[in-house]
Amino acid sequence: MRQRILIGLALVLALLGGLYLYFAQPDQAQLSVAAVSGRTPRIEQPRAQIVPTIAVAKAVGWKAGEAPTPAAGLTVKAFAAGLDHPRWMYRLPNGDVLVAETNSPPREGGGITGLVMTYLMDKGGAGVPSANRITLLRDANGDGVAESRSVLLSGLNSPFGMALLDGYLYVADTDKLLRFPFKPGETKITAKPETIVTYPGGGNHWARNIIVAEDGKSLYLTVGSSSNIAENGMAAERGRANILQVYPDQKGYRIYAAGTRNPNGLALEPHTNALWVTVNERDMLGSDGPPDYMSAVEAGDNFGWPWYYWGGYPDRRVKPENPGLQQYSKRPDYALGPHTASLGLVFAAESRLGGQYMNGAFVGQHGSWNRQPVSGYKVIYIPFGEKGFPIPNVKPVDVLTGFLDQDGNARGRPVGVIFDATGSLLVADDVGNVIWRVSSK
């Protein structure tokens, strides 16, 4: 009798093990990244996963003498090295560059999800504590290398976006928007912060970006979702997955646009002055999608998260369903490939990289953690037309690659992108702890 029980138990365990191995197999991409990029990407049937594909590139950093690979006609060198997880940048009117040395706040939760998240963060180079500071970099002699640096602000709470407006430096912590009296040229701020507004912090998507709005009086601010598809309930997502318009004088805000799972880059298109955003889409629907995207944004837009993606494709995993939202879900303007983690965004108005880079957008792609093979891990350029939208049928152009070594390890991962005062492109690399400067030859 005992022998039969043991045999039965072994068969059950073997069946369960086989089922686990079947469902845990990495989902292999059937399409190229290019096929899921552009104004009309291919949107395949979703391949829902019980166990996510895990394929993040192992962070190894740069060896001495190594650097990313620029496109033809361009050159690259380190603008500043030895930083602590540099994620986002902001250029002041006098040419000084501010960099947020920052990372996720301590994450809550344990169990299997917590263990997987910790593993991914450590392997991908994001497991380090946040330095929680804004550092000022100065290239006084104009040679393309910051010869001096100083801690402008410290003791922050996972800071990210920065903006200068009416004599104040605004800093977006993960849970509140702060401002400090500031004049360009100063190298340290000692004033106590003034809180303008608060909002939900932390979660899976903790970074909060800001830019000055086209009216010159308010700011746009991103607040990403706490989860992938609201699997912890919509109550946990209250006030999240939105782009806010903040009115500093009134210390208030409105929801400008909604349904954006993880909005990051913000920029005003120079010809139309329209707001554009980069957004990271949902996971565990397969290696081929849905695509991350960039899009123009108008007041009242809803991009569908968590119920819909790419203008009305339903995500049947989300319960309860919301059929009334489908016809109102805005279709994004340009797909940036599946799981590329497209974060940084800057338009080419100040570019001095050559004629082919004079009208379009640069995007920093941090790189995938759940696609086989990996995607992203580079800086791309999207050519725009005269009407302020990407050219029809155009695919992204590689500007800076080589962040992955020949073994598939991540020597670096690009995040924020801005132009310096000379029109060269600065790229924050939070794994290499470097800011790279791309210029024309």
N, C-alpha and C positions, 0 to 999 in steps of 0.2 A: 504493500500500500504506500509506504513511504517512498519507495523507488518511483512509483507512478506519479506521485505528487511532484517529486523533483524533476522528472522528465517533463511533466506538464508545465511546471514553472520555467524550465529552460526553454521550452517552445514559445511560451508567452514572451519571455525576455528577448529571444531571438527575433520574434515578430516585431516587437516594439523597437528593437535596435535597427531592424531592416527599414521600418517605417521612418525612423529618425534619419537614417542615412539617406533615404530617398528624398525626404522633404528638406534636408539640410544641404543637399548638393547645390553648389553655387550656380546661380542662373547665368548662363553664358549669353552675351549679347549676340543678336542675330543681325543687327544693323550697325553700320558705322556711325561714329559721332556726327559726321557731316550730314548723314541722312536725317538725323534728328535735330538739325540746326537750320536756321534761316527763317524766312517769313512763312514758309509752308512746309514745316517738318512732317515727317511720317509719324503718325500716331498709331501704334500697334495695339492689338488687344492686350489688356493687362495680364500679367502672369503673377497673380498674387502669391506671396510667399509666407509660409508659417515661420520659417527661420530665415533671417536676412542673409543675403550674400555679403560676405565680409572679405574685402580685398583692398584694404588701405595700404598704401605704400609705406614701408618702414622708414622712419626718419633717421637719417645718418649724418646730415649736415655736409658742409663743403670742406674739402681738403684744401690745404694751402695751394694757391695758384689756380684753383678752379673757379669757374663763373658760369652763369647761364649762357645760352647761345642766342645772339640776336639775329634778326632777319637780315638779308642782304642789304648793304648800304648803311647799316647801323653798327654801333659799337657799344659795349657795356663795361662798366667798372663800378666798384663799391663807392657809394656816396658816404655811407657810414656803416661800420661793422661793430661787432661786440655788443649789440643791443640785447634786450631781454624780451623776446617774443613781440617784436614790433608788428602791429596789425593795421593801424590806420594813420593817415597823415593829413596835415593841413598847412598850406603855405600862407604866411603873413604878407602884408603889403610891402614890407622892407626886404623880402626874400628869405627870411628865416623860415625854417621848416619845423613844425611841431609833429611829434610822433607819439602815439599812444602805445606804450609798452604795457600790454594787458592780456588777459585771458579770462576764461570763464570763472565766475565765482564758485566757491565750493558747491558741489552738486549733492542734492538730497537723494535718498532712495537707495535701496540695496537690491538683494535678490539677483536673479539671472540677468535682468535688464541692466542693473547697476554694474555687475561684473563685466558684461559685454561692453558697456560704455567706457568703463575704466580701461579695459584692454585696448579699445580703439583709440582712446585719447593718448595713452602712453605710446602705442606703436606709431601713431601719426604725428607725434611731437607736440601734442596739445595737453599733455598731462602735467605740465609745470605750473606752480602757483602763479597767480597774477601779480606782476610788479606794481600795478595800480598807480602808474605815474604818467605824466606828460613830460617829455623831454624836448628841449629846444636845441636844434642843430643849426649851426651858422657856417656858411661858406663865405667868409669875408673877402678872400682874395680871388674868388670866381674861378677856381681851377676845377670845380666839379667834385670836390671832396670837402666834407664838413670838418674843418679843423678844430672846432670848438663845440662843446655841448654842455648843457646845464639842465638841472632838474627844475622845470618850471612849476610843476604841481605834483604833490605826492599825497598818499593817504586817501586816494579815491577808491571807488567801488566798481571795478571792471569798466573803466572808461573806454569810450570808443570815438564817436563823432565829436568834432570841434568846429566852431564857427565864430567869427568876429562880427559884432553888430553893435553900432552906436556906443562905442567905448567899453564894451564888455566882451570877454571871452566866454562863450558858452561851451560847456562840456557835458556830454550825455553819458552819465553813469548808467549802469544796467537798470536802476530803479528810479532815477530822478534826473531832471535836467537842472544843472547848476550854472551860475554865472559869476564871474569875477571881474572887478574893474581891471582894465589892462590897456597898455599902450604899446604898439609895436616898437621893438628895440629893447624892452625890458626882458630880463633873463630869469626872473624869479617872481612869483606871485605869493605874497604873504597874507593877503586879505582873506577873511573867512568867506566861504561860499554862501551864495544866496540861492535858495531853492525856488525854482520857477514853477515846475509842475512835477508830480510824481506819477508813476505808472508801474505795471507789473514788471518785476525784475527776474533775473535768472531763467530757469527752464532750459530746455534743449537749445533754444535760440535766444541768447542773452545779449547780443551786441545791439546797441542803439546808435543809429547814425543820424546826423542832422545836417541841413544846409539852410542858408538864408533863402526865403521864398522870393518870387519875382516881384512882390510888392515892396521889398526892402524893409519890411517891418516885422514880419512873422517868420517862423521857421517850420520846415517840414522835419518830421521825426519818425523813425521806423521802430516798430515794436513787433518782434517775431512771435510765433506761436510757442507754446510750452512743450508741444508734443508733435508727433508725426501727423496724425489725422484725428486729433481730439479723442484719442483712445481712453483718456482719463476723464472724459465728460466735458461738455461745453462750459460748465461752471468754472473749470480750471483754466479756460481760455478767455474768460471775461476781460475785455480791454486789450486783447492781444490780436496778432495777425493783422495789424492795421498800419496805415500811414496817418500820422496825426499832423494837424496844422496848429502850431503853438503860437499864442499871442502873449509875448513876454510882459507887456505893460499891464495886461489884465490878469496875468498869471492863470491863464486858462487855455483850453484847446478844444478842437472839434475833431471828429474822425473824418479825415479827408478822403480816404479810400480804404476798403476792407477786403477780406478774403485773400490776403497775401501771406502765405505760410511763413516765409522767412525773408523779408525784404532787407536789403543791405545797402548797396550803392545808390546814391541819389545825385542827380545832376540836372541842370537846366540846359536843354538843347539850345545852342547859341543863335540859331536862325529864327526859331519860333518862340523861344523862352518857355517852352513846355517842360513840365517835370517828367523825368524818366527815372526808372528804378530797376535794379536787378533783384530777382527773386529766386530762391532755392525751392524747388518743388518737392513733392512727397516721395517717400521711400517704399520699398517692398512691393512694388508692382512690376519688378523685373529690371534687367539691365538696360533695356531700350527706352525706358521712359518712366514717368512723363519728363519732358525736357525742362531744365531750368530756363529762365527767360529774362528778357529786358523788355520794358514797355513804357510808352507814354501813359501818363496818369492824369485823369481829370477828376474834379470833385464829384463824389458820389459813386465812383467806380467800385465794382466788386468783382474780384477775380475768381470767386467760387469756393475757396478753401473753407472747410475740409470736404465739402460735398462734391465739388466739380473741379476739373482741371482743363486747361487749354480751351477755354470758351464753352464749356458745357459737357465734356465727357464725364459721366458719373463715376464716382468711386463707391462701389457697392459695399465696401467694408464699413462705411460710416452709417451708424444708426443713432437716432431715427433719420430717415431720408428727408430731403428738403426739395421736393420737385418744383416748388414755386420759384426757386432761385435759378433754375437752369437757364431760362431764357434771358436772364439779366446778368449772367456770368460773362464778364468781358474776356474776349480772346486777346492774349498778349500779342505784341507787335513783332517779336523776334525771338526764336528759340535759340538757346545757347548750348544745346547738347544735353544728354542725359547724365544727371548726377555729377556735373562738373564743378559744383559748389562755386558758382560765379558770384563774386563779392564786390570787388572794386569796380568803379565806373567813373570815367572822365571823358569829356568830349574834347575834340582836337582843336578848339579855338585858339589855344596858345601853343600848339605844336610847331616845332621847328625840326621835325624829323624827315622832311622831304615832301614833295608834292603828292605822293600817294597816301600821305597820312594827314591831309589838311581838312577833311570833312568827314567825320565819323566818330566812333566811340571806341575807347580802349577799355577792356574788361580783364580784371585779374581773376583767374580761375584757380581756386585753392586746391581743387582735386577731389576725386571721389573716394568714398570709403566702402561703397556697396555696389560696385559694378565690376564685371569680369569681361574683358580687361578694363583696367582703370581708365578714367577720362579726366580731362582738365590738366592741372599741374602746368599751367602756362599762362601767358598774357596774349590776348587776341585783339584784333582790330576789326570793326564792322564798318564798311564804307556806307555813308549816308548820301542821299540825293538832296536836291535843292529845297525840297518841301519839308525837310526835317524828319525823314524816315529812312530806314535802311533801303538800299537799292534792291529792287525785286530780283530774286533768284541768286543774290550774292551770298556766298558762304564766308564764315569768319576767316581772317588771315592771321597766321601765326606771327607774332612780333618777338616774343621772348620764350624760348623753350630750354631744354636741357636741365630742367629741375629734377628729372628722373635719371638715375645713372643706368648703365648697361644691364644691371641686375634688377632694375625696377624699383630700387630704393629711392626715397625722396631726399635729395640733397637740400632742397628748399621747397617752399610752398608760397606762391604769390598771393597777396591779399589786396591791400589798398594801392591805388594808382593815382598820381597827381603829376602836374607839370611844375618844374622849378622855374625860376625867373628867366632862365635862358631858353625855355621851350624844350628842354630835355625831360624825358619821362622818368619819374621816380617810382620804384616798385618796392613795396614793403614785403619782406620775406620772413615770415614768423618762425620757420623752422631753421633757416640759415642764420637768423638773427642779424640780417643785413638789409640795408636799403640800397637797391641797385639803381644806377643811373644810366638810362639808355639815351644815346645821342646819335646824331648823324655823323658820318665819317668826314 
